[in-house]
C-alpha cells in the first residue's frame, strides 16, 4: 500500500517489458502507468492502467480498500495506456460512475463500447467525495482533444496545497524503482527523459500547454500526480518551469549536428563542422548519425538547443532516406525559434543540399545560417574549409545572442 498523502494512494503499475512506447519511442528504462485511489466517504479512482496489467492493478486497489466498492472513476485522458482498463473496472465495479467531459464519453464508447453511469463535467465543475472536493479543469489538446486535469482539495493537507492529477502533463519515461514520490528517489535519470517524453509526444502542442499552465496559475500545488513517472512534490517548481520553457520553445545555447552517411564521406563533413564550432567557443555540441541513433533522442536535443545543422548524401536523385524522415518528423512537431545550417554530398548529381533547403523554406522555416556546403565525391581542402566556415558561422550566430 503506497500512500501519497492523506487519503490518496498510488495504485499504478510498472511496464519493464515494452520496447517501444506507442510503437515508436524506445523505453530503455521502462515506463509506469500511474493511477490513484482517493478514499473518503466516497471512493474515487483517477485514471486506469494499460489493460495487460489489470490483474496487478486490481490487486493494488484491493490492498487499499478491500471489498469496498469504488464509487467514481475520473478519466483525465482517453489514450489506451490510461483508459485501457475501463471496461474491466466497470465489470468488477458495475455501479461505478464514470466522470469525464463530453469528448471523453464519445471516445470511451468508440474504443471500448462502454456507456452508461456517466457524469459529464465542464470546466470548473466540482464533485464532493466527503471532506475531499475535486475540481475539473479542461485542457484540450494537451495532447488529445478530451484531456483534462483534476484538482483535489483536502482539508487535511490544505496548508501544504492542492493535489493535481495531471494526466499526461508533467510525465516522463522510466519505470518507478521502488519509490514513487520524487523525494524518495534519485531523479537524475528522469529529467532528460521528461524532455524526450515532452518533445516526442506533447511537443507539437506548445500553445495548448501554455493555455493549460495559465489555467493553473495561482494554484498552490503540494503534489503533481502524473500518469507516467514520479509523483512530483519536492521538484514541482522545476517541473512546471521545464514545461513552461519547452512549450515556449525556449532553448539553451548549443548545436545539434545530424548527418546521414553511406561510406563515411558525409560523416567527415560533420566532424569538421563540429570541430570548427567548438574552436569558435560553443561547448554544447551533439553529433548524431541519423541511421544509428533513434530519432526520439535527436528530437529531444533539438528541443534543448537553439541550433541545428543537418547533412546527408544524395540518394536515388533525392535526399538520403533517414534524413528525409528526420526532417519530416521535425516539421510535424512544429518546433519553432531555431537556427539551421546544412550540407550534403553527391557522387555525380547534386540533390541533397537543394532538398534540405526546400524542407526549410517550405516546412521548417528556421533562420538559415552560414553557406551550405555541397561536396562532390570526397573531402578536399576546399570542402574542409567550407565546412569549418559553416561551423564558425553557426557558433558566431549563437554567441551574438549572449
C-alpha positions as CSV (number, residue, x, y, z in Angstrom):
1,X,0.0,0.0,0.0
2,X,1.5,3.3,-1.1
3,X,0.0,6.4,0.4
4,X,0.9,9.7,-1.3
5,X,-0.7,11.9,1.3
6,X,-3.8,11.8,3.5
7,X,-6.5,9.6,1.8
8,X,-4.7,9.5,-1.5
9,X,-3.0,6.2,-2.6
10,X,-0.9,5.1,-5.6
11,X,-2.2,2.0,-7.3
12,X,-0.3,2.2,-10.6
13,X,2.0,-0.4,-12.2
14,X,5.3,-0.6,-14.0
15,X,6.0,-1.9,-17.5
16,X,9.5,-3.1,-17.9
17,X,8.9,-5.3,-20.9
18,X,7.7,-2.9,-23.7
19,X,10.4,-1.9,-26.1
20,X,8.6,1.0,-27.8
21,X,6.1,3.4,-26.3
22,X,3.2,3.9,-28.8
23,X,5.2,1.6,-31.1
24,X,7.6,4.5,-31.7
25,X,9.7,5.6,-28.7
26,X,12.4,3.4,-27.1
27,X,11.9,2.6,-23.4
28,X,15.4,1.6,-22.1
29,X,14.2,2.1,-18.5
30,X,10.6,1.0,-18.9
31,X,7.6,3.2,-18.1
32,X,5.0,3.5,-15.4
33,X,1.2,3.7,-15.8
34,X,0.1,5.7,-12.8
35,X,-3.4,5.5,-11.3
36,X,-4.6,6.9,-7.9
37,X,-7.2,6.0,-5.4
38,X,-8.9,8.6,-3.2
39,X,-10.6,7.1,-0.1
40,X,-13.1,9.3,1.7
41,X,-16.9,9.0,2.2
42,X,-16.8,8.0,-1.4
43,X,-14.1,6.1,-3.2
44,X,-12.7,7.5,-6.4
45,X,-10.2,6.1,-9.0
46,X,-8.2,8.6,-11.0
47,X,-7.4,7.1,-14.4
48,X,-6.7,3.4,-15.0
49,X,-3.7,1.5,-16.5
50,X,-3.0,-0.4,-19.7
51,X,-5.2,-3.5,-19.8
52,X,-2.4,-6.0,-19.8
53,X,-1.7,-5.1,-16.2
54,X,-5.3,-5.3,-14.9
55,X,-4.8,-8.2,-12.6
56,X,-2.0,-6.5,-10.8
57,X,-3.9,-3.2,-10.8
58,X,-7.0,-4.8,-9.2
59,X,-4.7,-6.3,-6.5
60,X,-3.4,-2.8,-5.8
61,X,-6.9,-1.5,-5.4
62,X,-8.0,-4.3,-3.2
63,X,-4.9,-3.8,-1.0
64,X,-6.2,-0.3,-0.2
65,X,-10.0,-0.7,0.1
66,X,-10.5,-4.5,0.3
67,X,-14.1,-5.4,-0.8
68,X,-15.3,-1.8,-0.5
69,X,-16.9,-0.6,-3.8
70,X,-15.4,2.1,-6.0
71,X,-17.9,4.9,-6.5
72,X,-16.3,7.0,-9.1
73,X,-13.7,6.7,-11.9
74,X,-12.3,10.0,-13.3
75,X,-10.9,9.8,-16.8
76,X,-8.5,12.6,-17.4
77,X,-7.2,11.2,-20.7
78,X,-8.6,8.5,-23.0
79,X,-5.3,7.2,-24.5
80,X,-5.4,3.4,-24.1
81,X,-2.4,3.3,-21.7
82,X,-4.6,5.1,-19.2
83,X,-8.1,4.1,-20.3
84,X,-7.5,0.5,-21.3
85,X,-8.9,-1.0,-18.1
86,X,-12.2,0.9,-18.1
87,X,-14.3,-2.0,-19.3
88,X,-12.8,-4.4,-16.8
89,X,-13.1,-1.8,-13.9
90,X,-16.8,-1.4,-14.8
91,X,-17.2,-5.2,-14.8
92,X,-15.7,-5.5,-11.3
93,X,-17.5,-2.4,-10.0
94,X,-20.8,-2.4,-12.0
95,X,-22.3,0.6,-10.1
96,X,-19.3,2.8,-10.7
97,X,-20.0,6.2,-12.1
98,X,-17.5,7.4,-14.8
99,X,-16.6,11.1,-14.8
100,X,-15.4,12.8,-17.9
101,X,-16.2,15.6,-20.4
102,X,-18.4,15.3,-23.5
103,X,-15.5,14.3,-25.7
104,X,-14.4,11.6,-23.2
105,X,-17.6,9.7,-23.5
106,X,-17.7,9.5,-27.3
107,X,-14.2,8.2,-27.2
108,X,-15.0,5.7,-24.5
109,X,-17.8,4.3,-26.5
110,X,-15.7,4.2,-29.6
111,X,-12.7,2.5,-28.0
112,X,-14.5,0.1,-25.6
113,X,-18.2,0.1,-26.3
114,X,-18.7,1.4,-22.7
115,X,-21.5,3.7,-21.9
116,X,-23.9,4.5,-19.0
117,X,-23.5,5.7,-15.5
118,X,-21.7,8.8,-16.8
119,X,-21.2,12.1,-15.1
120,X,-20.3,14.8,-17.7
121,X,-18.3,17.7,-16.3
122,X,-17.5,21.1,-17.7
123,X,-14.5,23.3,-17.0
124,X,-14.6,24.3,-13.3
125,X,-17.2,21.8,-12.2
126,X,-16.7,20.2,-8.8
127,X,-17.5,16.9,-7.0
128,X,-17.5,16.2,-3.3
129,X,-16.2,12.9,-2.0
130,X,-16.9,13.9,1.6
131,X,-14.1,16.0,3.1
132,X,-12.3,16.0,-0.3
133,X,-13.5,18.1,-3.2
134,X,-12.5,17.6,-6.8
135,X,-12.5,20.3,-9.4
136,X,-12.1,19.6,-13.1
137,X,-10.1,21.8,-15.5
138,X,-10.4,21.1,-19.2
139,X,-7.0,21.2,-21.0
140,X,-7.9,20.4,-24.7
141,X,-5.0,19.3,-26.9
142,X,-2.6,18.6,-24.2
143,X,-2.3,16.4,-26.1
144,X,-5.7,14.9,-27.2
145,X,-8.9,16.9,-27.5
146,X,-10.6,15.4,-24.5
147,X,-7.8,15.9,-22.0
148,X,-8.5,17.5,-18.6
149,X,-6.8,17.6,-15.2
150,X,-8.3,17.2,-11.7
151,X,-7.6,19.3,-8.7
152,X,-8.0,17.7,-5.3
153,X,-8.7,19.9,-2.3
154,X,-8.3,18.1,1.0
155,X,-8.7,20.0,4.3
156,X,-6.2,17.7,6.0
157,X,-3.5,18.9,3.7
158,X,-4.8,22.4,2.8
159,X,-1.9,24.3,4.3
160,X,0.5,22.4,2.1
161,X,-1.6,23.0,-1.0
162,X,-3.7,21.3,-3.7
163,X,-3.0,17.9,-5.3
164,X,-3.1,18.0,-9.1
165,X,-3.9,14.8,-11.1
166,X,-2.3,16.0,-14.3
167,X,-2.9,13.2,-16.8
168,X,0.0,13.0,-19.3
169,X,1.1,16.5,-18.5
170,X,4.4,16.7,-16.5
171,X,5.1,13.0,-17.1
172,X,8.2,11.2,-18.3
173,X,9.5,7.9,-19.4
174,X,11.1,5.5,-16.9
175,X,9.6,2.9,-14.6
176,X,9.5,3.6,-10.8
177,X,12.1,1.7,-9.0
178,X,10.7,1.3,-5.5
179,X,9.9,4.8,-4.6
180,X,7.0,6.8,-6.1
181,X,7.4,10.3,-4.8
182,X,10.3,12.3,-6.1
183,X,11.8,13.0,-2.7
184,X,12.1,9.2,-2.1
185,X,14.1,8.6,-5.2
186,X,17.1,9.8,-7.2
187,X,15.5,11.7,-10.1
188,X,18.6,12.3,-12.1
189,X,17.6,9.8,-14.8
190,X,14.2,11.3,-15.2
191,X,15.0,14.9,-16.3
192,X,16.2,14.1,-19.8
193,X,13.5,11.5,-20.2
194,X,11.0,14.2,-19.4
195,X,12.3,16.3,-22.2
196,X,12.3,13.3,-24.6
197,X,8.7,12.5,-23.5
198,X,7.6,16.0,-24.0
199,X,9.3,16.7,-27.3
200,X,8.1,13.5,-28.9
201,X,4.6,13.3,-27.6
202,X,3.4,16.7,-26.5
203,X,5.9,18.9,-28.3
204,X,3.6,19.9,-31.2
205,X,1.1,21.4,-28.8
206,X,3.0,24.3,-27.2
207,X,0.2,26.8,-27.4
208,X,-2.4,24.5,-25.7
209,X,0.2,23.7,-23.0
210,X,0.7,27.4,-22.3
211,X,-3.1,27.8,-22.1
212,X,-3.3,25.0,-19.6
213,X,-0.5,26.5,-17.5
214,X,-2.4,29.8,-17.4
215,X,-5.5,28.0,-16.1
216,X,-3.4,26.5,-13.2
217,X,-1.5,29.7,-12.4
218,X,-2.0,30.8,-8.9
219,X,-2.9,27.4,-7.6
220,X,-0.6,26.3,-4.8
221,X,0.3,22.8,-5.6
222,X,1.5,20.2,-3.0
223,X,1.8,17.3,-5.3
224,X,1.6,16.7,-9.1
225,X,0.3,13.2,-9.7
226,X,1.1,12.3,-13.3
227,X,0.2,9.3,-15.3
228,X,3.9,8.5,-16.1
229,X,6.9,8.8,-13.9
230,X,7.4,10.1,-10.4
231,X,4.8,11.9,-8.3
232,X,6.3,15.4,-8.1
233,X,6.5,17.1,-4.6
234,X,10.0,18.4,-4.0
235,X,10.6,19.4,-7.6
236,X,7.2,20.9,-8.5
237,X,8.7,24.3,-9.4
238,X,11.4,22.8,-11.6
239,X,8.8,20.6,-13.4
240,X,6.5,23.4,-14.2
241,X,9.4,25.5,-15.3
242,X,10.5,22.8,-17.7
243,X,7.1,22.6,-19.3
244,X,6.8,26.4,-19.4
245,X,10.2,26.6,-21.2
246,X,9.6,23.8,-23.6
247,X,6.1,25.0,-24.6
248,X,7.5,28.4,-25.3
249,X,10.2,26.7,-27.5
250,X,13.0,28.3,-25.4
251,X,16.4,26.7,-25.8
252,X,19.9,26.6,-24.5
253,X,23.0,27.6,-26.4
254,X,24.2,24.6,-28.4
255,X,24.2,22.8,-31.7
256,X,22.7,19.5,-32.8
257,X,24.5,18.2,-35.9
258,X,22.7,15.4,-37.6
259,X,24.1,13.5,-40.6
260,X,23.5,10.6,-42.9
261,X,26.3,8.8,-44.5
262,X,26.8,5.7,-46.6
263,X,30.6,5.3,-46.8
264,X,31.8,7.9,-44.3
265,X,32.4,10.9,-46.6
266,X,29.5,13.0,-45.3
267,X,30.4,12.0,-41.8
268,X,33.8,13.6,-42.2
269,X,32.0,16.8,-43.1
270,X,30.0,16.7,-39.9
271,X,33.2,16.2,-37.9
272,X,34.8,19.2,-39.5
273,X,31.7,21.4,-38.8
274,X,31.6,20.2,-35.1
275,X,35.3,20.9,-34.6
276,X,35.1,24.4,-36.0
277,X,32.1,25.3,-33.9
278,X,33.9,24.0,-30.8
279,X,37.0,26.0,-31.6
280,X,34.8,29.1,-32.0
281,X,33.6,28.8,-28.4
282,X,30.5,26.5,-28.4
283,X,30.6,23.8,-25.7
284,X,27.2,22.1,-26.1
285,X,27.6,20.2,-29.4
286,X,25.9,16.9,-30.0
287,X,26.5,14.9,-33.2
288,X,24.1,12.2,-34.4
289,X,24.2,9.6,-37.2
290,X,20.6,9.6,-38.2
291,X,20.8,5.9,-39.3
292,X,22.1,4.8,-35.9
293,X,20.6,7.0,-33.2
294,X,16.8,6.7,-32.6
295,X,15.2,9.9,-33.8
296,X,13.4,10.4,-30.4
297,X,16.8,11.4,-28.9
298,X,17.5,13.7,-31.7
299,X,14.2,15.4,-31.3
300,X,14.8,15.7,-27.6
301,X,18.0,17.6,-28.2
302,X,16.6,19.8,-30.9
303,X,14.1,20.9,-28.2
304,X,17.0,21.6,-25.9
305,X,19.4,23.5,-28.2
306,X,19.0,26.5,-30.4
307,X,21.0,25.5,-33.5
308,X,20.6,22.6,-35.9
309,X,22.9,21.6,-38.7
310,X,21.9,18.7,-41.0
311,X,23.6,17.0,-43.8
312,X,23.2,13.9,-46.0
313,X,24.1,12.4,-49.3
314,X,22.1,12.4,-52.5
315,X,20.4,9.1,-52.8
316,X,18.3,7.9,-55.8
317,X,18.4,11.5,-57.1
318,X,16.8,12.7,-53.9
319,X,17.6,13.0,-50.2
320,X,19.1,10.2,-48.2
321,X,16.0,8.4,-46.7
322,X,16.7,8.7,-42.9
323,X,17.4,12.4,-43.2
324,X,14.1,12.8,-45.1
325,X,12.4,11.0,-42.3
326,X,14.0,13.2,-39.6
327,X,13.1,16.5,-41.4
328,X,9.5,15.2,-41.7
329,X,9.4,14.5,-38.0
330,X,10.8,17.9,-37.2
331,X,8.3,19.6,-39.4
332,X,5.5,17.5,-37.8
333,X,6.5,18.7,-34.3
334,X,6.1,22.3,-35.4
335,X,9.3,23.2,-33.4
336,X,9.9,27.0,-33.6
337,X,12.7,29.5,-33.0
338,X,15.7,27.7,-34.3
339,X,18.8,28.4,-36.4
340,X,19.7,26.0,-39.2
341,X,22.6,25.2,-41.4
342,X,23.0,22.4,-43.9
343,X,25.4,20.4,-46.0
344,X,25.4,17.5,-48.4
345,X,27.3,15.3,-50.7
346,X,26.9,13.6,-54.1
347,X,28.7,11.3,-56.5
348,X,27.6,12.8,-59.8
349,X,24.2,14.6,-59.3
350,X,23.7,17.1,-56.6
351,X,20.3,16.9,-55.0
352,X,20.6,16.6,-51.2
353,X,21.6,20.2,-50.5
354,X,18.7,21.6,-52.5
355,X,16.2,19.2,-51.0
356,X,17.2,20.2,-47.4
357,X,16.8,23.9,-48.5
358,X,13.3,23.1,-49.7
359,X,12.4,21.5,-46.4
360,X,13.5,24.6,-44.5
361,X,11.8,27.1,-46.9
362,X,8.5,25.2,-47.1
363,X,8.1,23.5,-43.7
364,X,10.7,24.2,-41.0
365,X,11.1,27.9,-41.7
366,X,14.2,28.3,-39.4
367,X,16.7,31.1,-39.7
368,X,19.3,30.0,-42.2
369,X,22.9,30.5,-41.0
370,X,26.1,30.2,-43.0
371,X,26.7,29.0,-46.5
372,X,25.5,25.4,-47.3
373,X,28.3,23.0,-48.3
374,X,27.9,20.7,-51.2
375,X,30.7,18.1,-51.6
376,X,31.3,16.1,-54.7
377,X,32.6,12.6,-54.0
378,X,35.1,13.1,-51.2
379,X,36.7,15.6,-48.8
380,X,39.4,18.0,-50.1
381,X,41.0,21.2,-48.7
382,X,38.3,23.5,-50.2
383,X,35.4,21.5,-48.8
384,X,37.2,21.2,-45.4
385,X,37.4,25.0,-45.2
386,X,33.8,25.4,-46.3
387,X,32.7,23.0,-43.5
388,X,34.8,24.9,-41.0
389,X,33.2,28.1,-42.2
390,X,29.7,26.7,-41.6
391,X,30.6,25.6,-38.1
392,X,32.1,29.0,-37.3
393,X,29.1,30.9,-38.7
394,X,26.7,29.0,-36.5
395,X,28.9,29.5,-33.5
396,X,29.1,33.2,-34.1
397,X,25.3,33.4,-34.5
398,X,24.8,31.8,-31.2
399,X,27.5,33.8,-29.5
400,X,25.8,37.0,-30.8
401,X,22.7,36.1,-28.6
402,X,24.6,36.0,-25.4
